[in-house]
Amino acid sequence: MRTLDIVAAASLWGRRLAFAAAALSAAASAHADGPTPQSLHAAGLLTLPEPCTVSRQDLLQGAPDENVWVSPLGEGTWLAIALCEHHAYQSTEVALRIEERDGALTSTLLAFPSWREGEETPWAYIAYQPWLIGVAGDVTDGRISLFYKGRGVGDCGEQVTYDLTGAMVRIEEYRAKFACDGEWVEPAAWPLVPQQVLDDYAPAVTDGRAAALLSAAMLRWPRVDWMGHAIVRGDLDADGVEEQWIGGYSRNWDTERTSYHLVREQGGTLRSSDLPVADDSQVALCQPAATLEFEGTATLAIDDALCDRLRVGWDAAADTITVERQ
């Protein structure tokens, strides 16, 4: 029986630190034409979610570009990974896609699709968040692996391979052993999660505009589970400019209430409207892993697959949405 204990995890972490140190010392040669942690920080491109920024200040107490790794993804594209927190046997990190466009660099916070099961939803689904929690490997052929241990002995958890070659992160392979039963099985032999769930919650749109929407939403609301399968585009307010819409939800553990966040993006500006989940309100969702769909041009439907659809319209005089259940 083999176990991946704290020492083994620390060894993996140590290799990443050693890799980062080597990369920094060789920056002048190996990355002469690419960005470095220092240059990204100087250019204001290390834009991290607030919880990560706060935890890095407490953890590092040093230069803001420390514990940042930059790896090439392709021609004119790099991945920058920043450490947020270091736990006993794994860590929390976030990743940025750095691209060169017209001689200048841009930065996009990447959204990682993850398996979710919880009290708020009656079935498993895939949600998008910025957090890489576990032990992340090095970038190889535009892919990165993430090993998450459900507990220290490593008898349960998740093993994911992410494809980073496009603007949106996609799942290439997702294995999980959810039963923490004390029996060690190599993560590579863990069962694949149901493909139907991956297909049902695959991103609806995969271009750079959708990635920018998720990046902006995660920076503003970093603790929300975003429904990447429910990104839609339309002109609800009929002003001739197409909007992007996305839904997500978060749990307030003080009030024990769940809120659904309907976010509208137009011209880089975000506006959010919150709807209750599972309460007695006429405009509450029955569960929050909902889809969005335009019904014609003047109605946006929120479908939670349990209750009748909520229908969103636009009140031009009040410059806000209307919500009703029909």
C-alpha positions in Angstrom: 0.0 0.0 0.0 1.3 3.3 -1.0 0.4 6.6 0.7 1.2 10.2 -0.4 1.9 11.7 3.0 2.9 15.2 4.1 6.6 14.5 3.3 5.8 13.4 -0.2 3.6 16.4 -0.8 6.3 18.7 0.6 8.7 17.1 -1.9 6.4 17.9 -4.8 6.1 21.5 -3.4 9.9 21.7 -3.0 10.4 20.7 -6.6 8.1 23.6 -7.7 10.0 26.0 -5.5 13.3 24.8 -7.0 11.8 25.0 -10.5 10.8 28.6 -9.8 14.2 29.6 -8.4 15.9 28.1 -11.4 13.5 29.9 -13.8 14.2 33.2 -12.1 17.9 32.8 -12.1 17.8 31.9 -15.8 15.4 34.6 -16.8 17.9 36.5 -18.8 18.5 33.5 -21.1 15.5 31.2 -20.9 12.8 34.0 -20.9 14.6 36.8 -22.6 11.6 37.5 -24.8 8.9 36.6 -22.2 7.6 38.1 -19.0 9.0 37.5 -15.5 7.2 37.8 -12.2 9.0 41.1 -11.6 8.0 42.5 -15.0 4.4 41.4 -14.6 4.2 43.1 -11.2 5.8 46.3 -12.5 3.3 46.4 -15.4 0.3 45.9 -13.0 -0.6 42.6 -14.6 -0.5 40.4 -11.4 -4.2 41.2 -10.7 -5.3 38.6 -8.1 -8.6 38.1 -6.3 -8.8 39.9 -3.0 -8.7 36.8 -0.8 -5.5 35.8 -2.5 -3.9 39.2 -2.2 -4.7 39.3 1.6 -3.4 35.8 2.3 -0.2 36.5 0.2 0.5 39.6 2.4 0.2 37.5 5.5 2.1 34.5 4.1 4.9 36.2 2.2 5.6 39.4 4.0 8.0 40.2 1.1 8.0 41.3 -2.5 4.6 40.9 -4.2 6.2 39.0 -7.1 7.5 36.2 -4.8 6.2 32.7 -5.3 4.9 33.5 -8.8 5.8 31.1 -11.6 5.7 32.0 -15.3 5.6 29.2 -17.9 5.2 29.4 -21.7 1.9 28.2 -23.2 2.4 29.0 -26.8 3.6 31.7 -29.1 3.1 35.0 -27.3 1.2 33.3 -24.5 2.3 32.5 -20.9 0.8 31.1 -17.7 1.5 32.9 -14.5 0.7 31.0 -11.3 0.6 32.8 -7.9 0.6 31.1 -4.5 -2.2 32.2 -2.3 -2.0 29.9 0.7 0.3 26.9 1.6 -1.6 24.2 3.6 -0.2 21.2 5.4 -0.1 19.0 2.3 -1.3 21.1 -0.6 -1.8 24.7 -1.5 -4.2 27.3 -3.0 -3.1 29.1 -6.1 -4.6 31.2 -8.9 -3.5 31.4 -12.5 -3.3 34.2 -15.1 -3.2 33.9 -18.9 -0.7 36.4 -20.2 -0.9 37.3 -23.9 1.0 39.6 -26.2 -1.3 41.7 -28.4 0.0 44.4 -30.7 3.3 44.6 -28.7 1.6 44.9 -25.3 0.8 42.3 -22.7 -2.7 41.5 -21.3 -3.6 39.5 -18.2 -6.8 37.4 -17.7 -7.6 35.6 -14.5 -8.4 32.0 -15.4 -11.6 30.2 -14.3 -11.1 26.6 -13.5 -14.1 24.2 -13.9 -14.6 22.0 -10.8 -16.9 19.2 -9.7 -19.6 20.3 -7.2 -22.0 18.5 -5.1 -23.9 20.1 -2.2 -27.0 20.8 -0.3 -28.1 23.6 -2.6 -28.4 21.4 -5.7 -30.1 18.1 -6.2 -27.4 16.8 -8.6 -23.7 17.1 -9.4 -22.6 20.0 -11.7 -19.5 21.9 -12.8 -18.8 25.4 -11.5 -16.1 27.9 -12.3 -13.9 29.5 -9.7 -10.3 31.0 -9.8 -8.9 28.6 -7.2 -6.4 25.8 -7.8 -6.5 23.8 -4.6 -4.2 20.9 -4.3 -0.8 20.2 -5.8 -0.4 21.5 -9.4 2.1 20.1 -11.8 4.2 21.9 -14.4 2.8 23.0 -17.7 3.3 20.4 -20.4 2.0 20.8 -24.0 -0.5 23.5 -22.8 -1.9 21.2 -20.1 -1.6 21.2 -16.3 -2.6 18.6 -13.8 -4.0 19.2 -10.3 -4.1 16.6 -7.6 -6.4 17.4 -4.7 -6.4 15.3 -1.6 -9.6 15.0 0.3 -7.6 14.3 3.5 -4.0 13.9 4.4 -3.6 10.2 3.9 -4.6 10.7 0.3 -7.2 7.9 0.1 -9.7 10.2 -1.6 -9.7 13.3 -3.7 -9.7 14.5 -7.3 -7.2 14.3 -10.2 -7.8 16.8 -13.0 -6.0 17.5 -16.3 -6.8 21.0 -17.6 -6.4 22.1 -21.2 -5.0 25.7 -21.2 -4.5 26.1 -25.0 -7.7 28.2 -25.5 -9.0 31.3 -23.9 -11.3 29.3 -21.6 -9.9 26.5 -19.5 -11.3 23.1 -20.4 -11.4 19.8 -18.7 -9.4 17.1 -20.5 -9.7 14.4 -17.9 -11.4 14.3 -14.5 -10.9 11.5 -12.0 -12.2 11.3 -8.5 -12.4 9.0 -5.5 -15.0 10.5 -3.3 -15.1 7.7 -0.6 -12.5 8.4 2.1 -12.4 4.7 3.1 -8.8 4.2 4.0 -8.0 2.2 0.9 -5.1 3.7 -1.2 -5.6 3.6 -5.0 -3.3 5.4 -7.4 -5.0 8.6 -8.5 -4.4 7.7 -12.2 -6.7 4.7 -11.5 -9.5 6.6 -9.8 -12.8 6.4 -11.7 -13.6 9.0 -14.3 -16.5 11.3 -13.2 -19.7 10.9 -15.3 -19.1 12.3 -18.8 -22.7 13.4 -19.0 -22.1 16.0 -16.2 -19.0 17.3 -18.0 -21.0 17.6 -21.2 -24.0 19.2 -19.6 -21.9 21.9 -17.9 -19.3 22.5 -20.7 -18.8 26.2 -21.3 -21.4 27.7 -23.6 -19.0 30.1 -25.1 -15.2 29.6 -25.3 -13.8 32.8 -26.8 -11.7 35.6 -25.2 -14.7 37.7 -24.5 -16.3 35.0 -22.4 -13.0 34.5 -20.6 -12.8 38.2 -19.9 -16.3 38.1 -18.4 -15.4 35.3 -16.0 -12.1 37.1 -15.1 -13.9 40.3 -14.2 -16.7 38.5 -12.3 -14.2 36.4 -10.3 -12.2 39.5 -9.4 -15.3 41.3 -8.2 -17.0 38.3 -6.6 -14.3 35.7 -5.9 -16.3 33.4 -3.7 -19.1 32.8 -6.2 -19.6 29.5 -8.1 -20.1 30.7 -11.7 -22.1 28.8 -14.2 -19.9 28.8 -17.3 -22.4 26.6 -19.2 -24.9 29.5 -18.9 -23.1 32.4 -20.6 -25.5 34.0 -23.1 -25.4 37.1 -25.3 -28.2 39.4 -26.4 -29.5 42.9 -26.3 -32.1 42.8 -23.5 -32.2 46.6 -23.1 -32.6 47.1 -26.9 -29.9 49.8 -27.1 -28.2 48.2 -30.1 -25.3 46.9 -28.1 -25.0 43.2 -27.3 -24.6 42.3 -23.6 -23.1 39.2 -22.0 -25.0 37.5 -19.1 -23.8 34.9 -16.6 -25.2 33.5 -13.4 -23.6 32.2 -10.2 -24.3 31.7 -6.6 -22.8 32.0 -3.1 -23.7 31.0 0.4 -23.8 33.4 3.3 -22.8 31.2 6.2 -23.9 33.8 8.8 -27.4 34.0 7.5 -27.4 30.5 6.0 -29.0 32.0 2.9 -28.0 31.3 -0.7 -28.2 34.0 -3.3 -28.1 33.7 -7.1 -26.1 36.5 -8.8 -27.3 37.5 -12.3 -24.5 39.5 -13.9 -24.7 41.7 -17.0 -21.6 42.9 -18.8 -21.7 45.6 -21.4 -18.7 47.5 -22.6 -16.6 46.2 -19.8 -19.0 47.3 -17.1 -20.6 44.8 -14.7 -24.0 45.0 -13.1 -25.4 42.4 -10.7 -28.9 41.6 -9.5 -29.3 39.1 -6.6 -32.2 36.7 -6.4 -33.0 34.5 -3.4 -32.7 30.7 -3.6 -35.2 28.2 -2.0 -37.3 30.6 0.0 -41.0 31.6 -0.2 -40.5 34.5 -2.6 -42.3 34.4 -5.9 -39.0 35.2 -7.7 -36.8 32.8 -5.9 -34.9 30.0 -7.6 -35.5 26.4 -6.4 -31.8 25.6 -7.0 -29.0 27.8 -8.2 -27.1 25.7 -10.8 -29.4 27.2 -13.4 -29.1 27.9 -17.1 -29.8 31.1 -19.0 -31.6 31.3 -22.3 -32.9 34.2 -24.4 -36.5 33.7 -25.4 -36.7 36.1 -28.4 -35.0 39.4 -27.9 -36.9 40.9 -25.0 -36.8 38.1 -22.4 -34.0 36.3 -20.6 -35.1 33.1 -18.9 -33.5 31.5 -15.8 -34.2 27.8 -15.8 -33.3 25.9 -12.6 -34.9 22.6 -14.0 -37.1 22.3 -10.8 -39.5 25.2 -10.8 -41.1 27.2 -13.6 -38.7 29.5 -15.3 -38.0 33.0 -14.1 -38.3 35.5 -16.9 -36.1 38.6 -16.9 -37.1 41.7 -18.9 -35.8 45.3 -19.0 -37.4 48.4 -17.5 -35.9 51.3 -19.6 -37.4 54.0 -17.4 -35.8 52.6 -14.3 -32.7 51.3 -16.1 -32.9 47.9 -14.4 -34.2 44.4 -14.9 -37.7 43.1 -14.1 -38.2 39.6 -12.9 -41.4 37.5 -12.8 -42.5 33.9 -12.9 -45.0 33.0 -15.6 
